[in-house]
């Protein structure tokens, strides 16, 4: 039987990075930099869905 690990931390980090992306896309001065938050968002989404 496998031991399940808590994924709450990963969901919170995913939501944080998602909020950063939304902020960057909503702010015209920073819109060109939204791609800097993509690796964090994708990584923690994969961790929270237990893909990695």
C-alpha positions in Angstrom: 0.0 0.0 0.0 1.4 3.4 -1.0 1.6 6.2 1.4 -0.2 9.3 0.1 1.6 12.6 0.6 0.0 15.9 1.3 -0.4 18.1 -1.8 -1.8 21.2 -0.2 1.5 23.0 -0.3 1.8 22.4 -4.0 -1.8 23.6 -4.6 -1.0 26.8 -2.7 2.2 27.4 -4.6 0.3 26.8 -7.9 -2.4 29.3 -6.9 0.3 31.8 -5.9 2.0 31.5 -9.3 -1.4 31.7 -11.1 -2.1 34.9 -9.2 1.2 36.3 -10.4 0.4 35.4 -14.0 -3.0 37.0 -13.8 -1.4 40.2 -12.2 1.2 40.3 -15.0 -1.4 39.9 -17.7 -3.7 42.5 -16.2 -1.0 45.1 -15.9 -0.1 46.6 -19.2 3.4 47.6 -18.1 4.3 44.1 -17.0 2.3 42.1 -19.7 5.5 41.3 -21.7 7.0 39.5 -18.6 4.2 37.1 -17.9 6.2 34.2 -19.4 8.6 34.4 -16.4 5.9 33.0 -14.2 5.0 30.1 -16.5 7.6 27.6 -15.2 6.5 28.0 -11.6 2.9 27.6 -12.5 3.4 24.5 -14.7 5.8 22.9 -12.2 3.5 23.2 -9.2 0.4 22.2 -11.2 2.3 19.0 -12.2 3.4 18.4 -8.6 -0.2 18.9 -7.2 -1.6 16.6 -9.8 1.1 14.0 -8.9 2.5 14.0 -12.5 6.0 14.4 -11.3 
